[in-house]
């Protein structure tokens, strides 16, 4: 049964977060703040702030109510956490009706049946008839330990193998159908038969690791390549995420969560040591799944294939997230190089290549800009007005007025980079009106194979931030020996220019591949990837006139010193922008959290 909202509010009122959290975290008073070291990630300097009605960590972004804290810290489901807190508060739980109790008992029985099926599939994988499935998994590079950890299995190729096993255990046929394990033909005179036959089996679990459904891949023969369990009383595909039970500790430790498209991507990343990955269950991300991801981390990274289908999936996810957006939460998007998936990238180039891809992930606002603009700025006022209208339609979907205003400011700066009413950029073209219809496919903005457009290099004055981004990239190319020292810095810089950002990713991915390239070799390699025009513009007097240290004849020490100075300038500009945002937030809402935001940014500026 649903727990009434008024009961939850009463529960929170009786148990202040400072009291509940203080039982597990040593809290100290600092002025009006109560803070301590975050229990969800490792830190030495306290950044975990606790208030009466919520907590927030400025280090990893963990945020929530007392109920969220108990769920996260003790690994409980929502109802279990509420029951635990209600007992502490002396509040009786709302009573269940007989129908509620019957439904819960039936779900427990269904869970037992699905668990029996999972154990059966695991056993069959190790039998002679399961050898092709085991060879397939090992051929994908999975170890036996990984196969056991994710409880992978095999469904025998027969219409009644699972049905016979469960019947021998006394399970009624109706329960097998209700659990999604058998298909009931429309013709009532025909017998139900096994849903999964001749397939590699991927158990889908709830957050606690209880099997609730299955995903399955066909090994040979006719039929859909991938098949999932149907919706059941246990399983709602739009509310669960594959691999969450295995990933939750790594998510808490890393402070972020990665969303992949496929089950094998999640498994391969976990085996490579990237344990914070999950996947939707055969559908596009739903609103419920996005809300669940934000409970796990404030800015999940969605990792999609670099083809047109992956870009459409990214656009759909962005569109779905906008009506849910609120301050402090967002999404980032990492699009893989064409022809790669997380599994192939990690196995072919190593974990570092995937980490580099994540470090260059695109913010939600930037992705929407690229979707609607196609990565090109219209050259005429009427073209920009048309683009502005479409962007405004997207912005109106955002319910939070503060977030909505910052999106408006961001898009205004992109539409009029030289200030309102002034033109900039050539060779752009107007895009269609629908969300995701802009030409941003495989030849538009993603991946290392993209050809940067010469028409972006117009003759107008270059913005200071863009110039510094160009200087960094020129320095990295002319002094590739620096990359081993500055790779992380280069990956973390927020480059809000499509072409320079793509070139940055190509440089980092090339470096992560371990090729021992000098400047000439790196330039040749990048040119073969389609960046020759971009390189000719970048490695020119236009850049060198502003930064002698970026030139190829500069010494290593000079180049490193110039690099650090440029990074310092960029960080200062970012902090100034954040300080302005924090001060604006205080003017609108002089809350303790917003005041702390201002203090925190000023401290960083003083460092």
Order of alpha helices (4+ residues) and beta strands (2+ residues): alpha-alpha-beta-beta-beta-beta-beta-alpha-alpha-alpha-alpha-alpha-beta-alpha-alpha-beta-beta-beta-beta-beta-alpha-beta-alpha-beta-alpha-beta-alpha-beta-alpha-alpha-beta-alpha-alpha-alpha-alpha-alpha-alpha-alpha-alpha-alpha-alpha-alpha
